[in-house]
Amino acid sequence: MKINRNNVFEIINDCNCRPDKDYGQNFLVEESICEEIVKRLEISSSDKILEIGPGIGSITHFICDAANKCDVVDVDERMCDFLAFAYKTFPITIINQDVRKLDISNYTKIIGNLPYNITTELVQYILLNGISADKVVLMCQSETFNHFIDTAGSEYGPTSVLIHLVGTVKKELIVKAGSFIPVPKCNSTVFSIKIKSGLNRDDINNAFLLAKSLFANRRKTIYNNLVSFLGNKDLALKVLENLNISPMLRPEQLKPEEYLKLYKEIQNQ
């Protein structure tokens, strides 16, 4: 069953699948866009695929066209019941659960239209725990995407540090607000993250935690933040001197790679 503008309201009414604000639900109803999003995932026959927040299956259909099988996870029981009925002949496994409580370590491709209210948390969870993934394709509010791609300035933060350490991020599509039911207040951005090979996951995860701690007080200098983190003024200064990092810089003035170097230097002391 393809979800589109011609049948979406009938489906919503017949199956009691009205979008729930508490779950940040907005259903994508433009078939051509759904198809383009799935193409960006570059699915192969050997992939183990996870779709996050399938809703009424707008994207699910095209995943099933391209893949041998797919797991879908949704916290909303109503959506899972609908998918079990509408896609009973499709090769999908439906998981009624909060994805943040799901083991995602075996999936090679992850895709999702992320709930607006927990987008950043989900991106972090996916990148920290999806250790077998080689590509991720996600959709979020366009203004939120700026926090993910910037590596300097006020929009820059720990999530961007994590994204750039883990992979290469690319803006794929802009999806107009009118492509959704209900219509959100802003456009959305579809973006991909091509995961780098040979990552030291422990180092990257700890570098992200370090960045998260230092960005918590982004108005303070990197030196003062590091003193609070390490509890030792001399050690903080020594670490920065060894890396030739000015103690007067602010957290947003350090590139993602510098946070990784900073973590490794601390470990060497």
N, C-alpha and C positions, 0 to 999 in steps of 0.2 A: 504493500500500500504506500503510494507516494503522497506525502502531505503537501498541499499547495493552497493557494488562496481560494480555490473553488470548493474545497471540501473541509478546510480547517475548522470553520465554525460549526458545521454539522458534526464533526468528530468531537469537538470540545463539548458540545451540548449533549450528544448521545452517550458519551462515555464519562461524563462528569470530570473532565480534565481541564477545568479552567485554570489559567496560570495563577500561581500562589505567590503573593508578594513576599511572604516570609522566606520562600526559597529563592527569591530573585529570579523568577521564571519569566522569560520572554521567548516565545516560539518563533524560530526562523521558518518562513513559509515561501521563500523564493527557491524553486527547484534548481535553477541554474546556478545560484550561489552555493547551495548545498553541494552540488556536484563538483564545483570548482574547489571548495574547501577540502573535500575528500581527495581530489587529485593531488593537492599539495602534500598529502601524507606519503605519497609514493609507496603504496602498498605492494608487497611481494607475496608470493604464495606461502612463504615460510614464516611470515610475520604473525606474532601473537598480539592482537589489537584490543585496546581498551577504549571505549567511548565513555566519557564522563558527562553526566547530565543529559541523557538523550531526549528527555521530555517525551513528546509524542512521536519521536522517530524521524524527524525531518532529514537528519544527516544519516541515520542508521541505515536507511534503505540503500543509499549509495555506497556505504561501507560494505554491505552484504553483496552488492553487485561486483565489488572488486576483491573481496576476501573470501577465503574458505570458511572462516568463522570469526566471530567477534564476541567479546564480553562487553556488556553495557552495565553501568552502575548508576543508580539514581536513589536518592534518599526518600523520594516521594512514592509511597506505596501505590497511589492512584496511577501514576505513570507506568510503574512496573506491571500493574494489572492490565493496563491498556496494551502495552508492548507484548505481553504474553499472549494476548488475544489477536492483535493485529499482525504480529510477526511470528506466529506459531509455526509457520512452514519455513522460516528463515534460520540460518545456522548461527543463532545468537544464544548466549547464556545471560540471563537477566539477574542482576545482583541488587537486591533492595537494601542498600546500606549507604552510610556516609563514606565517601571515598577516602576521607582522612583516616578511617579505621580499617581500610582495605590494604592487604599486601599487594603492592603493584610492582614488585621487584622483577617479575618474569616477563613483563610486557615489553615488546620491541617497538611498538608504535602506540602513542597515546594521543587522543583527539578529544576536543570538547568545547562546547559553548558554555563558558564558565559563569556561574551565578555572580551577578555584579557585586553582591555584598561580601563575598569571601574570595574574590579573584586573587589577590596577592597571596593569601594564605595557601590557596590551592596550587598556585604556580610554584611556591616554595616546596610544598609537599611533593609535588610531581618530580621536581628536579633533585630533591634530596633522597627520594625513595625509589624512583623509577630507574634503577641502576642498570637495567638491561636495555633501556630505550635508546634507539639511535636517532629517532626523530619525534618531535612533539609538534602538533598543530593545534592552536588554541584561539579562542575568540574572547575579547573583552571590550569594555568601553574604551573608545579611542583616547580619551584623556588619561586613562590608567596606563595605557601602553607606553606613554611618555616616560613613566617611572621605570619601565622595564628596559628601555633602549638607551636612555641617556647615561653617560659616564662622567658627567660633571654638572655642577650647578644645583639649583634647588629641587629639580625633579629627580635627581640621582639619589639612590639609596641602596640598602643592603640586598634587595631583591635583584637589582641590576648587577651588583657585584657577583651574585650567584649565577645569574644567567650567562654573563660573559665569561666566567671561569669554566662553566660547564659546556658551553657550546657557542654557536654562531646564530644570532637572532636576526630574523628578516621579516619586514612587513610584507604581507602577501596581498591582502584585499582590504578595502574599506567597504563596510556594509551599512547602507543607509538605514536610518531608524525605521522608515516605512516598510522595511523588509520583515519586520517582526510583528507578532501579535502577543500582547498589546504593544503599541508603539512606545519605545523608550524615549527618554528626553535627549538622547545623544546618539551619534553614530557609533558603530563598533569597528574594531580592527581585528582582522585575522592575521596571526603571526605564527611563524615557525621557528623552532629551535633545533638546529642540526647538532647533535651531541658529538663532542670530540671523542676520539678513541684514546685508549690508554690513560684514562684519568686516574689520579690518586684520589679516590672519593673521600677518604678520611681527611686529607689535607684541605680539600675544597670545602667540605662541610664545616671544618673548624675555622677556616678563613672566613666563611660566611657568618658564623657565630661571632667571630671577632668584629667583623664589619657591623653586624647588628648591634653589638654593644657600643661601639664607638659612635655610630650614627644616632644613637639614642640621645646624645647631647651634641648635636651637630653645630651648635654655636660655639662650643669650646674648641680650643686648639687640639690637634692630634696628640700633642704631648700631654696636656691635662687629661684628656680622655684615656690615654694609655697609662698614666699614673693611677687613675681610678681603677682601671682594669687589672693592672699588675700589682698595685699596692706597694710600688717601689719606685721612687723618683729616679734614682741612679740607673736602675735597670731600664726604665722607660727611655731615658736619654741615650743610654748606650745602644739600645736597639735601633733607635732612629739614626744615630750617628753612623752606625755600621752600614745602614742602608742608604745613607746620604739623603735622608728625608728631613726637611726643615721642620723643627718642632712647632713652628708657628702656623703651619698649614691647618686647614679645617678638614673634617672627614670627607667632604664632597670634592676635595682637591686631590685625593689619592685615586689612582686608577685601580680597576679590579685586580690586575696582576700585582700591584703593590700591596694589596691586602693579603694576598697569598704569600708574598715574600716576607711581609711583616709577621705573619703567623709562623712561618718556618724559622725566621730569625729568633723569635721568642722561644721556640722549641730547642734551638741550639744553645741557649744560654744555661 
